[in-house]
Amino acid sequence: MKLLLQSILQTILWTLLVGLLYPLAMTLVCQGLFPSQANGSLLTVKDKDGHAVVVGSSLLAQQFSAPQYFWPRPSATTPVFSTVPSGASNFGPTNKNLHDNVLS
């Protein structure tokens, strides 16, 4: 019975410590030191009514063209590298449209 009680108390202790206190502490530290990155580095634009609309993140879906960077697969979204309506074109490697999209 003593072992069962210790096991239950250890489960409660570690659940509170690792499942509640640690994430809360990390959230507070990150919000204090890196608020933009902690909130997703969101990019906003004004819509026709003047409201701010989130259009993406400055940390995701960046287009790279320099040879030293890893190049992601071509995006079939509009605008290019938009993260919301993500998808592929399903063009095969011999398709001229794929070749034209990659080089443009």
N, C-alpha and C positions, 0 to 999 in steps of 0.2 A: 504494500500500500504506500509506503514511503517513497519507493522508486516511481510509482505512478504519479504521485503528487509532484515530485521533482521534475518529471517529464512534462507535465502540464504547465508548471510554472516556467520552465525553460522555454517551452513553446510560446507562451504568452510574452515573456521577456524579449525573445529574439524577434518575434513578430512585431512588437512595438518598436524595438530598436532599429531593425533593418527595414521593416516595411512602412514605418511611419516617421520616426525621428530622422533617420539618415536622408530619405528623399526630401523631407521638409527643409533640413539644413542645407542640402545641395541646391535646392530651389532658391532659398534665400540668398545664399552666397552668389549664385550665378545671376540672379536678378540684380543684385547689388553691384557686381563687378562687370558683368557683360549683359546689360539689359536688352540691347538690340539683338544679339545672337541668341539669347535665351528665349526671346519671343519669336524667333524664326527669321529675323532680318527681312521683314515684310516690305515689299514695294507697293506703294499705293498711287493711284491716279484719281483725279476728280471726274465724276460722271457729269452728265448734262445738267443735273440738278445741283451740282456743287458738293455732293457727298463723296467722301473718300472711299474708294473701292480697292480692295487688295487684288493685285494682279500677279503676284509671284513673290519669290524670295531672291535676294541678291546672292545667296549661297548655293542655289540650285540651278541646274539647267543653263549653265553658261556655255556659250559657243567658243570653242578653242580652235585656232587654225595654225598655231605654231607647231613645228615638228617635234618639239621636246615634250608636248603634252599628249596624254592618252586621248584619242578621239572617240567620242561615243558614237553609237549607231545613228544614222540619219533620222531625223524626226519628221513625221508626217503631219505635225500639228501646225496650226496657224495662230499666232506668229510662231516662227521657228523656235524650238526649245521651250515652248510653253509647258508648264508642269501640270496644269489642270486637265485638259483633254488629251492626255497622253495616249500615244498609240503608234503603231508602225504601219508602213504602207503595204507590206507584204510583197514588195517588188523583189523578184529574184535577182541573183548576181549578174545575169546576162540582160536584164531589162534596161533599155535606154533611159527610161524615166528615172530609175535609181541613179544611174551614172550622172545624169543632168542635175538631179537634186543634190548629190554629194559635191559636185564641183561648183555649184552656184552659191 
